[in-house]
Amino acid sequence: MTRFLRSFLFSFFAAAMLLSGLASAADRPRNLLIIQTDEHHFGTLGCYGGKIVETPHIDWIAKHGALCSSFYATTPVCSPSRAALVSGKYPQKTPVVTNNIPLDDSIVTFAELLRRRGYATGFAGKWHLDGSGKPQWAPERKFGFEDNRFMFNRGHWKKFVDADAGPRVGSTNKMGKPNYDLNGADEKTFSTDWLSDKAIDFIRQHKDKPFCYMLSLPDPHGPNTVRAPYDTMYDDVEVPIPATLSKLNSASPAWGRKAGVTAAQLRRLMPKYYGMVKCIDDNVGRILDALRQEGVLEQTVVVFTSDHGDLCGEHGRLNKGVPYEGSARIPFLIYCPGKVKPGLIVPQALTCIDFLPTAMTLLDAPAADDVDGRDASKLLVGDVRSWEDIAFVRGAGSTGWLAAVTSRYKLVFAANDEPWLFDVEHDPQETKNLFAEPEHRVLVKRLTKALLEYAQRHQDPHARHPRVQAAMRAALN
């Protein structure tokens, strides 16, 4: 055999192997990585207009994927929102309608659907769907997340360590009970860093097969503490004080009355909140780098979202639970090269229940027909034909509020107040009630009709409250 022939055959077989490898990579199912934060105001992210914290890594997902600008927690409280995200079902069906209610054994999550298709699956961080256990590492019921060693049920712990017997909280009180103290947490033990390390380890271990991993970070939920150097990074920032902080209670809905938050409190609390957000962004950068290093970024659907918002002083309140934007509206970014249009802004109203059917379509693994959410994958390529821009949000507990939201309007019916209609485009601070305005009468009827149809179809008990029923009937007349 001549040198030329040997060289030709070597080049031929090398090219064939390369083409075969490329073909197999193209044929391989996409991975799914979800990064979820807790109690996160969307406005702290640069891609959502934030000016204080630089978030280049989270913004990268938005730049190279899609940003949903009207994405809402189906219920803006931890457990119900999480149950809706993993199941594609409304809270009353999971039946996690408020915190600390266990997810029903019959629920099939997106992780279980992918596990059945041969995916390696795992979860690290706060689960909050197995009752009152706290921290309760590695719940027995996995719901498809096979590697749940680093899943804990509840808590906003700041320090974690690896022990021979498994993971544990790294700070305890004098009685030996775990607490939320930092206790010298560093870049290896601080909760956000430690949990992100577990996600990176999983990616590296399973890079050669399809994987699904959910990283559920307990920050920036309170307590507002963070490790160095993030703890002092924003000490000198001028904390913006929301104009609605000083709004009179008489100008607010009963469900949205002030809770006594002061400007002084915000100036003390928010710098650490910003520090937590910055730490999260830096770890998102580490995770994206790991995907790049392992050569699987282009094969991975990456989602960044939160379970609910934090009012951060808006309307004189902290935390969540109400239909105001800062509480109910959440960040939602999705990167899916080859399918999701880079830099796309999706204005249509969506909620957590829409995640499962949408993600499964992007993964070429359509969900079953029994989910409540809508497949919004066509919106992620810019196709808005025949899409109805209405979504439904509900309050926690047995007696609460119901809202119909669009990309511009929000109609709220509540058991303890008159109906409110907000124009969040022209009144982003949500101070004006347009419900009784004649020019909005047709809109009110349309949204009320849609909300009533939702309540009947999905058996929402909130709509059966006498005051809500009466208000809906009046709106339709």
Secondary structure, 3 states (H helix, E strand, C coil): CCHHHHHHHHHHHHHHHHHHHHHHHHHCCCEEEEEEECCCCHHHCHHHCCCCCCCHHHHHHHHHCEEECCEECCCCCHHHHHHHHHHCCCHHHCCCCCCCCCCCCCCCCHHHHHHCCCCEEEEEEECCCCCCCCCCECCCCCCCCCEEEEEECCCCCCEEEEECCEEEECCECCCCCECCCCCCCCCCCEHHHHHHHHHHHHHHHCCCCCEEEEEECCCCCCCCCCCCCCCCCCCCCCCCCCHHHHCCHHHCCHHHCCCCCCHHHHHHHHHHHHHHHHHHHHHHHHHHHHHHHCCCHHHEEEEEEECCCCCCCHHHCCCCCCCCHHHHECCEEEECCCCCCCCEEECCCEEHHHHHHHHHHHCCCCCCCCCCCCCCCCHHHCCCCCCCCCEEEECCCCCCEEEEECCCEEEEEECCEEEEEEECCCCCCCCCCCCCCHHHHHHHHHHHHHHHHHHHHCCCHHHHCHHHHHHHHHHHC
